[in-house]
Amino acid sequence: MERENHYSTVSEAINQLQKKGYTIDFNLEENNIVHQDEKFHTNFEIVDVYRYEGDTDPADEAVVYAIQSKTGLKGIFVTGYGPSIDSDTVEILRNLKIKKY
């Protein structure tokens, strides 16, 4: 995956990705990607990834994923990593394909 930019903070990454059309705030629920009341299966691909480490607190570690569905839905999924990541998140991410350029 070739990265176009690196953003200094999680909020900067989210703001810039939103400007690029990644406007949906995705979350996880019961092994599904969700937005509001709508559940999606893993027919998404990871378009870009930004990883951030906290200066002093491992709980500040986060990953920002820009994801897109095969039907064109574009959004952002933010999660922790390392010891703070849960097994459901790991399983969903394992099933997502990475977009090849």
TACOR-V447985 format. One record per pair of residues at least 12 apart in sequence whose C-alpha atoms are under 6 Angstrom apart, sorted by the first residue. I is the first residue (numbers start at 0). GAP is how many residues later the second one is. If there is no record, write none. Layout:
BEGIN
I,GAP ; I,GAP
END
This chain:
BEGIN
21,52 ; 21,53 ; 22,52 ; 23,51 ; 24,50 ; 24,51 ; 25,50 ; 25,51 ; 42,26 ; 43,24 ; 43,25 ; 44,22 ; 44,23 ; 44,51 ; 44,52 ; 44,53 ; 44,54 ; 45,21 ; 45,52 ; 45,53 ; 46,19 ; 46,20 ; 46,52 ; 47,17 ; 47,18 ; 48,15 ; 48,16 ; 49,13 ; 49,14 ; 50,12 ; 60,19 ; 61,17 ; 61,18 ; 62,15 ; 62,16 ; 62,17 ; 63,13 ; 63,14 ; 64,12
END
